[in-house]
Amino acid sequence: MSVTPLVASLLFLAGFFGGLVDSIAGGGGLITLPALLAFGLPPHQALGTNKFQSTFGSITSSYNYVKHGGISLRAAIWGIVFTIIGAATGAQVVQMVNADILHWIIPFLLLAILVYTIFSPDLGKHDSRPRWTQPVFYLVFGLGIGFYDGFFGPGTGSFWPVAMVLLLGLNLVKATGYTKVMNVTSNIVSLIVFLIGGNIVFLPGLCMGLGEIFGAKIGATLVIKKGVKFIRPVFIAVVLATTLKLFYDNLK
């Protein structure tokens, strides 16, 4: 892949918008992964490079949420531990097997999330009573979503916040903040596995990663200042776009 000044600029822009969207509602990979594929990277290298560049954005947005958004790393420790295990396993498995089965399962799960969110206008407006304890929740979802993020990825930023709102009783702003902590965990772990497998191309990843930093900082700041009313329409739009893209890819 030849990185000319024009290509570097386009990668930076893709990273910026990917980081902006991802820090608000997840789904930044809808922008960044197709961009890497469009510039000629083969699928496994595109997946690995996308993990590399997205780590810049997820670290930036996580830092902003921890600093200004009222979330605690100590409260997320079980999620971090189990997400590490799940993501490492998923990233290792995806480099050895075909992920086609997930292409059909995930769009229907996202469609269910979309319908539920649209018809639940008060979802995540306020904290509520938790239905699960944190250790049990993070055992199930840390392993499950962590594995999925390492293995495939699209929709991860939608599964986490909805699960946290419904089962941990968090409001949507807090759930979005904790989602970024889980995302940065799975990104770093997956990145290490892809690095060992030799599936990261650094120069395009760095160009895109610089854009991610700026986009993620702006997006996280907007969420913290504007709250649930700002997240909800963006979240619905991102889940809809992800669902439609996955269905389209499957039917091509």
Secondary structure, 3 states (H helix, E strand, C coil): CCCCHHHHHHHHHHHHHHHHHHHHHCCCHHHHHHHHHHCCCCHHHHHHHHHHHHHHHHHHHHHHHHHHCCCCCHHHHHHHHHHHHHHHHHHHHHCCCCCHHHHHHHHHHHHHHHHHHHCCCCCCCCCCCCCCCHHHHHHHHHHHHHHHHHHCCCCHHHHHHHHHHHHHCCCHHHHHHHHHHHHHHHHHHHHHHHHHCCCCCHHHHHHHHHHHHHHHHHHHHHHHHHCHHHHHHHHHHHHHHHHHHHHHHHHC
